Amino acid sequence: MKLIGGTASANIAKQLSQNLHIPKVETTIERFPDGELYIRIQEDITGEHLILVQTTYPDPNIIELFLLLDAIKEAQAKEVTVIIPYFGYARQDKKFKDGEPISAKALAKLISINADNVVTVDPHKESILDFFDVPAKSCSAIPVLANYLKGKHIDFILAPDKGALDRAKKTAEILNCDVDYLEKTRLNGSTIQITPKHLDVKNKHVAIIDDIISTGGTIASSIKELKKQNATKVFAACTHGIFAGNAIDKLLSAGCDEIIATDTIMSKFSKVSIAPILSQQFSAREFNVTR
Ligand code: R5P
């Protein structure tokens, strides 16, 4: 078994290689003068089971994944397991309006052409795994996020909407604290409305848990509500920190005390690595995934 890390997930690939004692394959990943990508696998991988790690965000990283997959197949690898730490486009998992694509399905089908197994982390919905034509499974960042939050004396976990409640409950269970959720209505891409609700957060340290922080609208509205109800400290924790546009400013001006994300998308807020979870979950089964 050998491992290749794409440029979007070099950090995770390095840790997986060390934790699982799987050698990394030397690759060249460069740009032609016109900006197109040049990829070359520099060693013989004939007959090998390859683990390829690459987040599919932003868009250039999708092209890199496709070219790496093609290079691996062309080099006669026996099997390829693709680890996609953040599976971009997962939120377009259905047609919201006529004429739209089902983007998550489109990407999953294309990845399935050259992949034999797929592993991802906290997909927006588990049902997107069914879009792959090969076995696909997910793992959760909750244990590593909860472990980080242990040092923050958290009294209360808040899910910013009902969809996030399951993750929040799991976190609260690990931290042994209370949990509640907010009713969220999305008015447009970046505007969120929160239905007023009493939360038992006065003088408490609260952590908001979500899968993704994108524009920051969801979490910023939740932080405002928590501060209004006199929470002492508010931590915003997510698996995938996209932080689009002025998301960080929004969170900080809403009163956020700390922003925490994993390294599925690298940023200065990637304070927690997903690598230990991937290592633990899949080492025993050598990344063979079955559903
Ligand atoms: C929505 O269902 C997701 O779980 C996140 O709450 C959402 O994608 C976050 O987006 P934003 O940061 O733009 O509000």
Residues whose N, C-alpha, C, O or C-beta is under 5 A from the ligand:
A	BS01	R5P	G163 G189 D210 D211 I212 I213 S214 T215 G216 G217 T218 I219
